[in-house]
Every structure is written in structure tokens, then in C-alpha cells.
Amino acid sequence: MPDTGGSIVWFRQDLRLADNPALLAAFRHGRPIIPVFIWAPDEEGQWPPGSASRWWLHQSLAQLDGSLRQHSSRLIIRRGPTLETIRALLDQTGSTAVFWNRRYEPAVIERDSRVKAALQKDGRVVESFNGSLLFEPWTVQTQQGQPYQVFTPFWRACFAKPEPAPPENAPSRIANPRRWPASLKLAELGLEPAIDWAAGLRASWRPGEVGASEQLKRFLEEALGDYPTGRNRPDRMGTSRLSPHLHFGEISVRQLWSALCGQRHDQGITQPAEAIRVCGSELGWREFAHHLLFHFQQTPQEPLRKEFAHFPCQPDHDNLHAWQRGRTGYPIVDAGMRELWHTGWMHNRVRMIVASFLVKDLLIPWQEGATWFWGTLVDADLANNTLGWQWTAGCGADAAPYFRIFNPVTQGEKFDPHGDYVRHWIPELNKLPSEWVHKPWEAPARLLADAGIELGSTYPLPIVDHREARSRALEALQRIKK
């Protein structure tokens, strides 16, 4: 006979045991707990997880199952549809309650609302929690009761609210059912690639809750102090590299926020106040991205600023392909795109450079870039991806001024001054002196020959002239501004 009164904890993008509100609620419920993951990509709307995200998800689920087994529990894996799957599990286990942490993507909100209403109609206890944000989107409003569209007043309003609650430890024990329901093997979900292209991802990352904790420790000890300047240097490990861990919920934003606040005084550590403030504001941008997605659900496909729907794009398959493969002839752009292809990640400063190049130098729709990032980033997050692309394109909330067009040469010279980042990802340019590494087409022929570079053969010539492209983009942007 099945157990009676157990609780299902539905894991989604909260693949951790510590500071997991849904898991802690089930623990306090005092009944057997059945941890469940349901693979239902068709219910994600137009944005099911991309290839790099699926690779990470496989690793993270394996780590979560290992952590649960250390608590004498386990992860039950099923394939959707979600409502029917949860109902079957409730019947098979005799459970009476379902707990989960909320998500904020439009298609997922619709699905979760439908699931919750149906289960409550069945007489089940259903509770959802905030497990991924400091402030939920509907709790921060202007004085007129409207959503914010500019970051600074939004973040100021967040600071006027009560301090986020401190993170909680993992449950001390997880009560198990007498019999476990059947589970798929993780490999049966087919998340990993059939042809193994993930060697670079494996070498670059350690998915899972333990990996997230190690990454946070490295950041606090090695990079936080220099964060205000170091975060803009792709040639250094100056950022937290926590974005995929945060996206998959292997660490909570409350844990990171608490760690930052603790750097002011804990254990005798003293970090510059400016470093803590700047790092905290980056978490604020993450909050703002979810705020915008929740209130403006059309933005993953459509510009928030409607006039930009008339931007005169010039889609070009060959130029798009060159950008995707890191063959534009602009080294900082190509280095970023190759880093993305190899590691599933790209430095944030370089993300802005490559996005500006696609949209403004090549006049290719920002949606093409957002789609490519979605499939190749291990931290692909609909809210952050949408905000980043609309910001760079100038068509979103708090967007970059329309006349801001990143110069890939001067950006490279400023933020990769010795060319170390470019040389790492573009070994064809290894022997070129730093003076020319960001503009090899201007290098003297003798230096190119000495470095073994034949432009147009071993490394491409620029596919556009930036000066001409900038003028063309400004003319187009000014037309839609009128």
C-alpha cells in the first residue's frame, strides 16, 4: 500500500538542498518527501532549454541526486506532461501535498497556474515559494502602481523594502517513503549531446551545488576586491562566473547576497565598500530583468520600445554565420564568439561588444543574437538574455542610448590591453605584437608575415568597415527616432 500524507517537492531551477524554500516547507510538513524532476520542454513555450543548458542540466541533476542520496533520499525523474505526471505520482505514493519554487517566464507562469488550480480542485495541498529572487516582480512598483522601466529608481525602491531574509540551511534529515515510485534513468532524458561536443564545457565548469559554493569562495577571496574594474577585463578572472549556478538554482541569490553583506566584517575580512556595492548592483540588474519579463511578457520576441519594430534591419545569412563562428575579422568579437562556442559562456563586457556588432554593425535583428545565445550559453536565462539584447539594441527598458555603438577595436584595446584574451581564443594571432592584435588589417605586411598571418586566409579580413557601418546604423536609428 502507498504511504499516506507524503509531500512531493517539484524541483525545477532550484537544484540545491540549502536555502530551498519548497524543500524546507515539505520538511516542516513532517511527512515523507518525494523529490521529483519532470522533463517537459514542450511546456516552456518558444524557449525550451538550448543545447548548452541541457548539458548543464544533466550534470546538475546528477549532482542533486547524489546530494539527496547522502541524505538517504533520491531524485525521481519523470517525463511530462506535468499535470498528468504529478497526479500519477500523487496517486502512486499516496501523497497529499505538492511544493515548488516559482519561476517567472510567461509560458511557465501560465502552466504553473493551471497545474496549481487543477491540483487544488483535486483537494491537494499546493504551495509555491520565492526561491530565486530577492524581491518578487509584483512587489516593487512606482508610486503610481506601475512597473519600473528604468534601473536606478527600481533598485532604489528595492532598497526601501525590508532586507531579504537570511538564507537557511539544508534540512537536517529527509523523511523517505516506505516505497519509492518508479523513476527514469537520467540518461533516458537525452539531455547530453549524441555527438560529444561538450569537452570544453566539462573543462570549464563544475555544475552542482558544491561547484557553486566553490565558485563563490573563489570569487570572494580572489576577485571581489578588484571587482569594479576587474569585471570589465576579459583577460582576467575578474567576475563571479556564478550566472549558470544562479540560473539553475544551485546557489540562491539570498546566499550570494548574504555572502556579499558578510564581507564587510565577517572573519576579519574587509572588502572595499565600492566593490560590494557594484557587485550588489549586478544582482540588482538580475532582479530588474525578471521584473521586466514578468510585466512585459512580449519582450523575448518584440522590442519594448515599439518604434524599434520598424528598424531597417538587413538580414544577411553569410554575415550572421561569420559572427556565430567567430570569423568577422574583428579579433575581440571573434574571441568572444569562440569562447562561447568552447565554454558555453562569454565575459559580460564582450557580450555587449559582440551584440552591438551584430545589431549595429551588421544590422541583423537582435532576435537572431538572442536565439543564438539561448542555444549556446550554459547560463541562458530568458529574463537576462532578453534584457541584455534589448539594452544593446537600444529598444528595451533603460536601454543604451541609440547612438552608443561599440567600436570593437577601441573596446579591445581598452579592456584587453595586452591582447591576452584575444590570443587565448584566436591562436592564429598569437605572434602579432599587442599594438596590432586588435586591428591586424592595419599591421605592417612584414609583421604579418613574421607572425605567419595571411589575412583573408589564416585569419579573415573585416567583413564590414566599422566606420561605415556606424554611420549606416546611426542614420537608421535617427530615422526611427523621428
Steps between C-alpha positions, in 0.01 A plus 500: 500500500627853430598734780239751603553870546840532330624811318632542148772762453507597135855612413545733203759779496579452869736204486637527852423390856611812691270803514233321299162632626293226337714222645503663843120538490465130425741419781292706744190323372643203685412230245700281260654704218515393134742729308395514135632646177268502198640548149234681296678731252187542287347696788773767489332684213733626227804470727567138600852450640773526236776249439752647744234539770393138456859387546525699824162375618611138463808559715306701759227238535764234552658710775161566663420130503839434660432758771158355570647151528741630764179578692372147430260645243500508120374695200205356309521587131194503278407635160192728460229618443538656841145491637441139402843402632446663839153351530641154427770546763246616756291190436800265498645633826186599689643850536270787583719807447715652225762770557703693246695823453364752256629586155419818308509421127162571337434148369607346831280735703201395289586131540560525874174687557310231313673220693442668834130565435440143383677341797320722749172403334606138560524586870880499520712738705701710254747767603755698298784716625755761398822308464686702237461876554560754774177683413220350298393701194159610623634629833696791350290777344514870426292738709237474226487122540679438170805285421836672472674541166816668624752316715616765748158586649410130494806405705445795732144377561636154579730647765201673659346158566587276795834321475470155339473219754828320572557167322409178680697180530404176330259278697673289762320191374265404218228253593459231235195309381487127575507434126645717231302559180655399170750739345657546160875485482650843442652390169151418370421873481757538221638826638862437403603531135503184288822623338723616783580869449506580872869447583555874539199529730624215717844660526353839592228423754398293799118505500315435825462640848857417605642657185295814566637528854856458374447767236360742758797437728745569215323821410490635855865419565658582165286740297253699708750760622580612145149443365414858393781494242577130470147413387567681171821311421441182300872419527455446877285283727339817630134397504311259723418248223198408712237573234434136398495392864246772576288416196471134597456587864808314621557803720229743606517873449443536875815295564700724270347818644575381853857415405553846353358671808717280720816619325475827689602347828479118525814313596703817493459534122467854377416563137469847347147633540497598131572141396209372705272774369585433135465126537168547679377720216569216256259289705266797472515479120407133526199599712411773250514253210243276668288803590487600132429151370215454746333830414581514127456143387533575128859617527683173422375542142398866472676826590368675808533829313251442222660742254795262471275247327559717192879493521629437146689175557700339225501124572800335339557127546870512416571782746292330769692176449834682516394661828382169645826325417737777606610588145412871475859624475463704821710315760311598817171396338642174370668417831170542681307283259765228517503514879122454489522205263768326708388571857130586475572838659625844405635787705231766551700787353561290190131407483421869458768540233390202290132594537564858389698372203220269388218751536668826407796412280325218312140627540385147582189474725580471870266201518751300292768568760268420790412167337867410444589585860204297619633186339867545586511653850509279808348795690226561242230675700197648326482811718871582485538407135209722400615797707857476371408488134235771521737721699772472239258543211363814668141373489440396860458645846786718621663426166836623380462830311425431136822674397716271718669264257792305639821536301647147504857628462499761776301269730759230449790737558342637818385178665751250358799735481768234452289281274514203738129421464514522121812286476347233724198453275657591166835319490542610136591842640733371771817651362361839408625787721244648741494827306332322208319205653163681505539637144714253304390646164697816586817312597804539273534222247838401644356445848212295359744284308722453807193399701393249235177688427349521155191717524210353312651152540633418846285773654213686328498859392226711667161415350394867537675831548403611850506872417265453207282258695470746787383777269245268340366392841475858628307603191257211548459570870440869445225421248299294747553763769319765295 
